[in-house]
Amino acid sequence: KYNMENIGEIDEGFYSRQLYVLGHEAMQRMGTASVLIAGMRGLGVEIAKNVILSGVKSVTVQDEGRTEWTDLSSQFFLRESHLGQNRATCSLQQLSALNPHVRVSAHTGPLDEDLLLQFEVVVLTDSSLGDQKRFGELCHSHGIKFIVADTKGLCGQLFCDFGEAFEVLDQNGEMPASAMIQNISKGNPGVVVCTDDQKHGFSDGTKVSFSEIQGMTELNSIDPVEITVRGLHSFSIGDTSAFSKYERGGVVTEVKQPCMLNFVKLTVFCSVRYIMFLQACSRKFMPLQQWLYFDALECLPQDDQLGESSFSAKGTRYDGQIAVFGSAFQEKLERQKYFLVGAGAIGCELLKNFALIGLGAGEGGQITVTDMDFIERSNLNRQFLFRSQDIGKPKSEIAAKAVREMNPQVNITAHQNRLDADSEGVYGYDFFTGLDGVAAALDNVEARVYLDGRCIQHQKPMLEGGTLGSKCHTLVVVPHLTESYGPAKSSSNNAIPLCTLKNFPHRIEHTLQVGYRGFSLFGLLAMETLRPWRFLGGVWGSLEAMRTGGQRPANWEDCVSWARCKWETLYNNEIRQLLHCFPADQTTHMEYVVAAANLYGQIYGIKGTTDVASIRKILEKVHIPSFTPKSSVKIHVTDEEIHCLCVFAPEKARLEELKGKLASPSLKSSAMQMYPMDFEKDDDTNFHMDYIVAASNLRAENYDIPAADRHQSKRIAGRIIPAIATTTAAVAGLMCLELYKVVLGHKNISSYRTAYINLAVQYFVLSQPSRPQQFQVSYSSIHPQPFSVRLSDCVGDFRDEIYEAVSHLQDLSKALYTA
């Protein structure tokens, strides 16, 4: 159905994080879709925002209605100045600015057959049941994907009809499982044994393909074969007795299998009450089948929380919310003082919600947001408060500015501080005791643990959420009622042994880490990781000219020569030293030389070039010293051998010699200036990823490891977290539902929810949070009898006694100290 030949190239800089969730093929399919979204109240604009950010071909927003006060409670692109004007027209400019690759238009007339037949996907919001049935029948009969969405207060519903034969190409959205092969037996069935550094991750019935196998090469060209799992590191594949003998190497990779789904139209669905518990464009992920109902009625005020409250409209932007919670609660929301840590994807969505609900928008109210990062182009695809003209500016400042434009009544202050021990002078006792609560929009566990500890110390509630591709979670921490986020779990078990990285890599992740470490050649010397004499020697070498034995280049030709010789050392000499063998026909990889030479030139202020022809001419003049492997060199096979390696310091005279050289006035002139660089993965013009990809793939070639393309290498080396706007919006919405409960002061733990969601497989779990752990602590000199302590109570009147007792109870010390 899709004409893939007419699709333009994907803007990988803009869609970077989304590409790691959807993949290129699904993104290309989405790029052909024209979408109609009917209804531009709060739900309609939220859907339009996410669809536009996702990168479809075009979006048309339709609405005949005019802006009312109640719209401002949830429609974030409408302002008070838009009252009385058409909602679709007023939203158009802001929607169009979200994504320059998507054509956005507005339709202010009624829905009719001629309009709907122009689109591949039709979404109805704020619609009547009659319209849903009528247009659902039309779309079903013409093969148009049809979605109905609606919200009423704290309730929502969703229905989708993707036709009678809808093909899903990827049912779970996960990266295809793969494993390195250690051995394959000849037999019926043949048994494949994978390397034991990690589980293969396959299940019975999975279909797999083989590549890079040496010896039993027949497997490299056969169609995907179904497997039977025999263990964590082995599986059988059928008859291999007629194949050649397996020698070495190879990769086995899961092959995703499509499935067909049958959807019934809304009229049939309603008549038989057919309920089964939206991915219409990409054919990736399992779509909803076909109905979802959701409510959060536990958010409502309890009987003793109503007080004297009115639910009638007051002609304000909060009328929609007042109709649900009452005016007294609205006033309480406006008086709240909240601290938001992080103004990235989740932070932007939370700030949007805070502005709409009026958090901190009254007298005495305040929102403080801090984020140390600056806006990059790759942020624009999901951090929707930012625009291209904001690139390079502080996230927190621009986000705060956008919030003030959404709701001028919000009191918000932006900081650019990292939240850690160094910022406790700013975020100390007085700051935290003045807060009503904290929201965490962070992207790493360590920062979450630190913030959680600060909230426990000061007895403040914390809202926490995170995403990973199509998955998300939320957690609410209420003092004395729910468990805290808790201490960080050690990841040392997942660390790659140094001896594997240095001498025996067997996965592309290993070579990429080596390439990333190699990038340190162009950064600052880390003295804490070097012996003093090595550190001083490195400094001197960086400043001393090449012609006198140092490493400082005088011109571009010196940079190219250095890069070529470095290649020889890393990918020839060291491999020959390790194995005493190297293929005779191996040739220089130009990608490495170009990237390394340009980076080396940059740190010395020498302008380089990417002109391969001119670089080849320089290479012809480069002298490569001969190399002979040494029998006396020991190859370390364990980390213990590496750590126990005795590095004897040279004589004191050597250190004094280096100090003397570095004291030379000639080395202190401005001409000796160097420009160390920090790794930046998202700038495709700075040669950083070019170097790491080339270095990794060269080393992979040395060890017969399948190479990785730039896109895959960037994800692994850059530790990129895959992300899409839809998941981010979902997690922020769920966090704000918990915010309602915290502000209302719900005391019953059954009112709160911890959420785990995977949108790729329609997995939704909302459960009651766990209670705080309790421990028995007994210490006779303090208390003659055992007493019970909750982790969240370990700050207060008897904190000192607790800490003193803990010092004598080794098994409990870590847990109580964390609290």
N, C-alpha and C positions, 0 to 999 in steps of 0.2 A: 504494500500500500504506500510506503514511504519512498519518495524519490531521493535516495541518499546522495546522488551525484550532484544535486543542486544545493546541497547544504554547505555553507561556508565553514571555515576553520573555527574551532572553539577557542574562545579567549581564555587561555589557561591561567593568565594572571588574575583575571576577574573571578573565574569560577574555580580557582585552585582547590579550596577545601571541599566544595561540592563534588568535584570530579572524583575525589577519593571515595565518595559514597556511591555515586551513580555510575561512574565509568563513562568513557567516551561514546560508546554506542548508544546508551540510553540518553545521554545528553543530546546526541545528534537527532534521535527520534523526537525528543521534546522540542527541538528547534524547528520542527515542521508543523507544530500544532497551533491552531487558532482557537482561543478560548473565549466564551461569553460568560460573564459573571453578572447575574441579575440581582439588584438590590445593593445599595451602597450605604447601608447602616453599618454598625460596628462589625458584625460578622462578615459582611460582604467585603469591606475594605481590608480586613485581616486576611481573607482568602486571596484577594487581589494582590496584596503586598507579597505574600509568599509565592504565588504563581509567577508574578513578574520577576522576582528575584531568582526563581529557578531557571529562567531562560527559555521560555516558550517563544514561538514566533511572534504572536500578537495576542493582546488581551483587549476585549471590549467590555467596558463597565456600563451597565444599564440601570437607570432609575428614573422614574417619572416624578418622584416625590421631592419635596423641598425641606431644607434643614430646619429641625425643631430643637428645642432645648434638650429634650431627652436624647437626641443623637450624640450630644457632646460627652455623654457618659462613657461612650465606647468607640466613637468614630474619631480616630486620632488625627485625621487630615482635615477635619472641619473646625472652623473657628467661630467665635461669636459673631464676627462680621459676615459670616455666611448664612445667618438666620434668614429664612425666607427664600433662599436661592436653591437651585437644583443641586442635589447631593452629588450626582455623577460629575457634573461640570466642575463643581468646586473641588473635587478630589483629583481631577485629571492631572493638573500640573505636578503635584507631589508624587502621584503614582508614576508618571512618565519619567521623573528624575531618578527613580530607583534603579533602573537598568537601561543603559543606552542601547542595548542589543534587542530590546523588546519594543514593538510598536504598540502603543496604548491609545485607545480612543474612547469616547463617551457617546452613549446613545440615550437620549432623553425621551424617546417615544415609547409606546407600549411594546410588549413582546408579541411577536406573531410568527407564523410559519416561515415566511420569507427570510426573516432575520435569523432564526435558529438554524436553518439549513446551510448557513455560511460557515458553520463552525464544526470542529472535530469534537469539542467538549463543551457542554452546557452545564452551568452551575446555577441553581436557583436558591436564593436566600430570601427570607421575609416574604414568602409566597403562600398563597392559599392552597388548600388540598385540591380544589378544582383545577387550578393551574398546574399543580404538580402531576395530576393524572393526565391532563390533556397534553401537556408538553412532553411528559414521559412517554406516552404512547407514540407521539411523533418521532422522538429521538430513537426509540427502540426500533421502529420500523425503518429508519433511514441509517442505522448503524452509527448514530452519534452517541458518544459516551455521556451519560446523564447522571448528575449528582444533585441531591437535595440536602440542604443544610439549614438548620434553624436553631435559634436559642430563645428562651423565655426565662429571664431572671437567672436562676441557678440551674436551669435544665437545658439540655441540648439534645438534638437528634440528627442523625445522618443516614442517608440512603443513597446507594449507587447502583446503576444498571449499565454494565459495559457490554451488553449484547449477548447473543446466544452462543458465541464461540470466541471467547476472549483468551488469547494466548499470553501466558506469563513466562517470560524467558528466564527469569532469576527469582526463585521463590523466597529467598531469605536475605539477599543483599550482602551476604558475607563474601570476603575474598575466597576464591577457590582454594581449598586446602592443598598443600603440597609438601613433599618430603624428599630428602636426599636418600638415594638407594645405597645400601651396603652390599647386598648380595641378592641374586636371583637363582633359584635352583632349576635344574632341568628335570621335569617330571609332569605327572598328571594327577593333581594340579601342580603347577609351578608355584613356589612360595617366594614372595618378595620380602626381604628383610631391610628395614630402613635404619638409618643411623640412630643411635640411642640417646642423642642429646635432647630430643623432644618427641612427644607422641605424634603419630602420623595424622590423627584427627579424622580418619575416614570411618564410615559405618557400612554395615552390610548393604549391598545393593548399589553402592556408589559406583559411578562409572569414572574411569581414570584414563589418562593418556600418558605416554612415556616419551622422554626426550634425553638426548645427550648420553645415552647408554653406549658403552664400548664393549664389544664382544657380541652380546646378544642383541645385535642391531635390528633384528626383525621387529622388536617391540617398538622401535622409534617410528615405524610407519604404519602400524595397524590402527584400526578404528578404536574408539573408546571401548574399554572392556570392563565388565562388571566384576566387582571383587567380593570376596568373603573374608571378613576380618578374623584373624587367628590370634591376635594379641595386640598390645599397645604399639608394637613396632613391626608387626608383620601382617600379611594378608596373602590370600591365594588368588590366582588369576586364570586358571584353566590350564590347558595342556601346553607345556613349553618343551616337551621332550624332543621335538624335531628342530628346535632352534639352536643357534650357535651357543657355545659356552660363554657365560657371562664373565667379563674381565674386570671392569671397574666403572665407577661413575654412574651418572644418570639421575634424573628427576622424575618423580611421579606426581601428576597434578589432577585434581578433581575436574571433571567436565560437567558443568551445570546442565540439567535436563529440563526442557520446557514442560509446561502442563496447560491443559485447556480447561476453562471454566465456563459454566453456563449461567447466565443471569436472567431472571424473570423480570418483566416490566412491572411498574408500580401498581397498576390496576389489578393484576393477578396477585401480587404480593399482598395488597390490602384485603382482597376478597377471601384469601385462604389463611391470612395471618401467618405467613411463612417467614419465620425468623431464624437465621443461621448465625449469626455471629460465627491518595485515592489513586492513583498510579496509572491513570488512564492513558497518559501520553507516552510514558517511557517503557511500559510493559516490564518494568523491573519492580520487584517486591510483590507480595501477595495482597491483592486488594480486599477491601471489606466485602464480606459476603452475608448479607447485603445491607444489614440494618444495625445501627448502633444507637443506644440511648444512654445518656449520661446525666447524672445530677449530683449536686453537692449541697443538698438540703441541710446537711449537718453544719453548714456555715451559718445558718440563721440564728438570730439571737435567741437565747433560752429565756424562759419565762421571767427569771429574775434579772434579766439584762435589758428588758425593753424600756422600763422607766417611762417617763413622759415623753413620748415620741410621736411625731406625725409622719404619715406616709404619703401625704398629698403633695402634689407638685408645687414648687415655690418659684418657678420661673428662673431656675439656675441651671448651670451645666451639670449638676449632680442629680437632677430630677429622676433619671432612670435608676440610679443606685438608691436614692432615698425611697423609691417605691418598693424596694426589696428589703432594705435594712432599717429604714426610718431616719429621721433627721438627727436624733441624738447621736446615733453612731457616726453619721457623717461629720458632725462637729468633732467627735473624738478622733476620727481619722485625720482631720485637718490639724489637730494639735500634736500629732505624733512627731517624734524626733528619731529618724532612722539613719543608719550608716550603711551605705552600699559600697562593697569592696569589689571593684571590677566594673569597667565600662565597655566590655567587649560585646560579644553576641548576646549572651544572656543578660548582661548589664543593660544593653540598649532596650531589650524587650521589657525588662523590669521597670526601667525609668519611664517608658511609654505607659505602662500600666499604672505606675505611681501617679503620673500626671493626670490620667483619666479618672482615677478614683479619688484624687484630691489629697493624697498622703502628704502631710507637711505643708499644706496649702493655706493654713489659717494662722491666726495670731499665736505665736509661740511654737509653731511647727517648723520643722527643718529637715531637709535631706542633705547629707554630706556624702559625696561620692569621690572615691580616690582610684586612680589608675595611673601607673607610671609610663604606660606605653603611648606611642604616637601612631596615628592612623596610617595604614598601608593600603595599597590598592587591593590586595587580596581580602581585606576586611569588608569591602563594599558589598559583597554578595550576600552577607547575612547580618551585618551590623548596620541596620537600615537607617539609623540616625545620621550616618555619614555620607558625604557626597565626594565626588572626585576633587572638587576644589578644597576639600578639607585634608587631603593627603599631606602628611608631615606635621600636622597640628596635634596637640594633646587630646587624647580620646575623651578624658573627663570634661574638659572645657567645652568641646563641641557638643558632647551629649547633653551637658547642662543647658547650653544655649538652645538646643532643639526642644528640650523639655519646657523651657520658658515660653517658647513659641507655641507649643501645644496648649499649655495652661499657664498664663501669665501670673496666676495666683500662687504657684508653687515657689516655696522658698528653698533654694538649692545652692550649695557651695561646692566647687570643684577643687580637688587637690590632685597633685601628681606624685604622691608618696607611695613607696613600696611599704606594704604592711609587714613589718618584722620587728625584731628587737630594737633595731636602730631608729625606728619611728615612734618608740614609746614615749618620747618627749612630747610628741604631738598628740598621739592617741593613748593618753595615760589615764590615771584614775579619774580626774575631773571630766575628761571627755566621755569615757564609758559610763560613768554614773549618771551623766545627763541624757543618756539615750533611752529610748523605749524598746529598740530592737535593732538587729543587724541582719543584712542580707548578703550572702556570699555568692558572687558570680565569678568564681576563680577557675583557673584551668590547670591546677596542679594540687596534688594531695598535701604536700608540705605546707602550703599556704592555708589550706582548709583546716589542717590540724592546729596550726598556730592560732588562727582566728577563733576556732572552737574553744581552745584553751582560754583565750582572753574573755570570751563570752561567759564561760563557766566561772572564771575568776570574779567577774563583775555581776554574775547572775542575770544575764540578759538573754532573751530568746534569739534564736538564729534560724533563718531560712536558708537552706542550702540546696543547690541543684547542679547537675552536670549533664553533658551530652557526649555521645560518641557515635557519629553518623546518624543512623536511624534510631538509636537507643537513647534513653534519658532516664534520670532518676531525680527524685526530690526527697528531702528530709527536713523535718521541722524539729528543732531542739527547744523544748520548753523547760525552764529550770524547775527542778524537783518533780517533774512529771514524765518526761521522756528521756531516753538515753541520748548521750552526746555523740558527735561524729566519731570521737575516739582517736587513739594514737595511730600514727602511720605504721603500716605493715612493712616489714623489711622486704626489699626486692633483691636481696643479695643472691637468692637462689637462681634468679634469672640473669645474673651477670655472666658475661662471656669470659672464660678464663683467658688470661693474658697470653699463655703459651699457645692457645688456639689462634688468637688474633695474630700473633707474631709469626708462628711457624706452621700451623696446621689448620688454616681456615677451610671450611667445607660448605658454607652457606653464603649467599650474597650479603646477608646482614653482617657477616664477619668482615668481608672486604670493604663494605661501606663504612664500617666503624674505623677501620684502618685508614681509609681515605679521609674521613673526617678528622682523625687525629693528625694526619699528615698536613692538614690545613694550618695547624699551629705553626708551621714554618713561616707563615706570613703574619703572625700575631705577636703579642708581647711574650717575652720569655718569662716563664713561671719559675721564680727562684726557689719556691718551696718544693718543687719537684726535682730539683737538680742539686748535685753536690756543688759547694761554693766554687771550686776550681773550674768545674764544667760551666757554671753560670758565667763567671768572669771571662772564661775562654770564649763563650758564645757571644758575649757583648763585644769583646775585642774583635772577633772574627767578623761581626756584622759591620764594624766601623772601618776595619783595615781593608785597603784596596786589594783586588784580586791579584794584581801584578806583584804584590809583596807578600802573598801568602794568605790574604784574608778572603772575605766573601762579598765585599762591597763592589758592585758593578760600576763601571765608568760610563757605559752606554748600552744601547739596546742589544747589540751583538753579544755583550757579556751576559745579558739576561737569557738569551736563547742558548748560549753555550752552557750556562749553569743548569737550565732546565733539561737539556739533552744529557748532561752528565748525571744529573739526579735520576733521570729515567734509567740510565745504565746501571746505577747503583741499586735502585729499588727492584727493578724488574728483570735484571740479568744477573748481576754479580751476586746479590743476596740469594737468589734462587739457585744459582750454580753452587754457591757455598752450601746451601741446604741440601741439595740433591746430587750435586756433582754432575748434573746434566741439564741441558736447555736446548730446545729445538733449534737446529741450525738455521732454519729459514725465518726465524722470528724477526720482524721489522719494527722500526720505531713507530709509535702511535702518535700521529701529529696532534690529535686532540689534547693529549697530555702536555706536549711541548708548548703548544699555543697558550693554554691556560696557565701553566706553571710559569712560563716566561713573562706573561703579562702581569701576573700577581707579584712576581719577584721585582719587576720593574716598578710597580705601583708603590711598594714599600720604600723604594729609594727615589721616588719622584721622577722616574724615567718613563716616557711615553712609549707605549708598545704598539702593536698592530696585529690584525687578524689575517693579514695578507699571506696566505700559505706559500705563494711563489717566492716572495722575498725571504720568508723564513727558511725555505729549502736552500736558498743560496747561502745563507749564513751557516746552516748545518753542514754544508759541504766542507767548510773550513774548520769545523770543530774537531779538536783532537780528543779521542777517547782512549784513556789509559788502558793498557792490557790488564787482564785479571786472571789470576790462577787460584782456584780454591785451596784453602789451607787445611791440612789434616788436624792441626792443633785446635781449631775452633770447635767449641762445644755447642750443640743445639739443645736448648732447654725444652724438655717435654712436659714439665709440670710447672705450675705457678710457684711452688715451693722453691724450685731450683732458681727461678728468676729472682724471687725475693731474697734468697740466701746468697745471691751472687755478691761476692766481696769486691767492692770497688775501692781499691786502695788509693788514698789521696796521694798526689805527687809530693815531692819534697817541698818544704816550705819555700825554697828558692823559686819554684815555679809560680807559686801564688804571688810572691813579691814581684816577680818579673811581670806578671799580668797587671798588677796594680800600677807598676811604673808605666807600662805602655798606655794604660787607660788614663793616666794623669797627664799625658802629653797634650799641650795646648792645641795641637793640630786637630785633635779629635773632638774639641769642644767648639769648633767654629760652626756657623749656621749651615755650612755646606755639608755637615755630617748629619743633618736632620733626616730622620726616618719616619715613616708613616704606617705604623702597624694597623691591621684591620681586624674588625670583628666579623664573625660569620653572619651573613645575611642571605637566607635561602630564597627570598622572594624577588630579588633583583636579578633578572636574567642577563643583565649586561655587565655584571661585575666579575665574571669568571669564577666565582666561588663554587657554584654547583658544577660548572664545567670541569674544574679541577677534580672535585670529589668523584664525579661520575667516571671520568677518565681513569683516575687512580684506582678506583674500585674495580672497574671492568678489566683493567690490565692485570691486577692481582688475581681476579677471578679466572682470567685466561691462563695464568701461571698454574692454577690448581684445578683446571677443568671444571670450573663452576660456571653454570649458565649466567651470562651477563644480564644486567637489569637496564631498562631504558631510563631516560632522564626523569620521567614522571614517577616511576616506582622508586628510583634512587632518592628523589627529593623527599618523598614521603618518609622513607626510612631514616635517611641521614638527618633530615630536618625535624624529625620527631613530630610530624604534622598530625594533628587530631582531625580526622574527617568530620565535616559538619554541614548541615543543611538548615535553612531558615525555618522549615516546618517544625523540626524537633525543638529548636531553640524557642520558638513561640509557644509550643506546648508546655515545655518545662517552666517557663516564666509564668504562664497562666496558672499552672498547678501550684507554684510557690505562692502566688497571690491569693489563691483560695485559702491556703494555710495562714496567710497574713490576716485575712478577715477574722479567723478564729482567735489568733493571738491578740489582736486589738480588742476584740470582744471580751477576751479573758476567759475563754472556755476552760473549765477545770477538769472536765471528764476526758480521759485519754482516748475514749472511744470516738470523740469528735474529730480527732486528728488523723491524717493520712500520710503514709509513706508510699510513694509511687515508683513503680518500675514499668517502663513502657518500651516496646520495640515496634515502631510503626511499620517496619518491613514485613512483619509476620502477624500483625494485628494482635499483639500481646499486650494486655493491659492488666496490671495488678496494682490495686490500691489497698493497702493493709494498715492495720492499726500499728503505730510505732511501738517499739519495745520500751519497757520501763527501765529506769536507771538500775545498773547493777548494784547489789548490796554486798557488803563484806563484814565479817566479824573480826573486830580488832580487840585484842586483850593485852593489857600491859599493867602489871600490878602496881607499879609506882605512880601511875596516873589514875587509873580506875580499878578498883578491886574486882569489878564484875565486867564481863564482856559487854560491849555495846555495839549497836548496828550503825553503820555509816553508809550513806549513799555517796557515790562519786560526785554528784552535783552539789553536795553539802560540804565539801571539804574546804570551803572558804567561809570563814565566819568566826564566831566567838571562840571555838576551840581548834582553830587551824594549827596553832603552834603545837598543841598537844598531839594532834594527828600526825604532824610531820615528825615529831620526836618518836612517836610509837612506830611509825613506818621505818625509821632508821634501824629498828631492831627486828623488822619483819621483812627479810629479803624478798620473799616470794610476792609480797604485796606492794613493795616499794614503787615499782614502775607504774602500776595502775593508779595508785593514789597520788603520786607526784604529778602524773599527767593531768589528773583532775584538779 
